[in-house]
Structure formats: C-alpha cells, structure tokens
Amino acid sequence: MARSSRVARLVSGAAALGITLTMVGCGVVDDTLAGLTGAPASPSPLASDPGTTAQRSIVVTVEIDSDGSTAEDLAVEIRSPRNPQSLFEDAVSVPFRREFTVSTDAFFPLRATTVEVHAGPGATFVRCRILVDGVEVASRRSEGSRATATCERRLQLGPS
C-alpha cells in the first residue's frame, strides 16, 4: 500500500511539473506574476517579431461599379460579434469603395458580409464586390434598368 501511494505521489508530482513547465513556456506564469506585481505582461504570441506582421484586424472592402454615374439604395452589413457595422446610403457616386475594419479578438470574428445595391437612373448594370484582406470573396453583376446586385459572404462551418 505504501508503494502505490508513493508511485501516485511521484506521478502527481511529475504531472504538476509538466503543467508548470508548459505554462511557463506559454507565458501564463509570467503574465500572472506581472499582474500581481504590476510589471508589463509578456508579449502575445500574436505580437509581431521584427520583420513580420501580426494581423489583429480584418479589412473588409466593399466596391460598387456601374455604367451610370450613381448607384442607389446601398445597404452594407458587416456581422461581427465585437463590432457589427452597417452603411445605408440613398445614392453613391460610382465607382464606390469603402473599407471596414473588423477586430480579430473574437471567435469567428467575421460572421457575414451582405451588400445590396440598385442601378441608378440611366444605368444598364450594377456590380458589387466584397474583398477580405484584398482577396475577392463575393461578386455579383446585375443588368437591366433598376437592376439589383446582391453580394453575400457568410461564415460556413462544414462542407461547402
């Protein structure tokens, strides 16, 4: 009985040591001590090293184009848990471009982006585009008088 008790204590001690070393390696212990002493916390693992860039935000760009001089009834919705954003304009001059910055400090920081726009008077088409960090993720062109273009990009979990 004494032998199994000693083995259990050794295993428990080894596990505690392993957890402590892991936490020290991740900076958890340093940050905890810094919080208690008022010293600055260790840099985040996302913090940039010299010569690299750490991204703390996502840039969503909305572009509107048409062969007319204006587009009408523009509605943009950026769904994000931390900072949802929207834009509603009766008319915009084209080409139109607007950037929205979304913080990445939430789980699934960008849930969806929706853009709807109507062709202005005399226009034969209207087009919308959504870019995320410079990469096109949605585009729609609609033709005809009073054409409506709707672009949407949603977070999709699972197969597409």
PyMOL commands that set and color helices and strands:
alter all, ss='L'
color gray80, all
select helices_A, chain A and resi 2-26+28-37
alter helices_A, ss='H'
color red, helices_A
select strands_A, chain A and resi 57-66+70-79+85-93+96-103+112-119+125-132+135-143+148-154
alter strands_A, ss='S'
color yellow, strands_A
deselect
rebuild
show_as cartoon
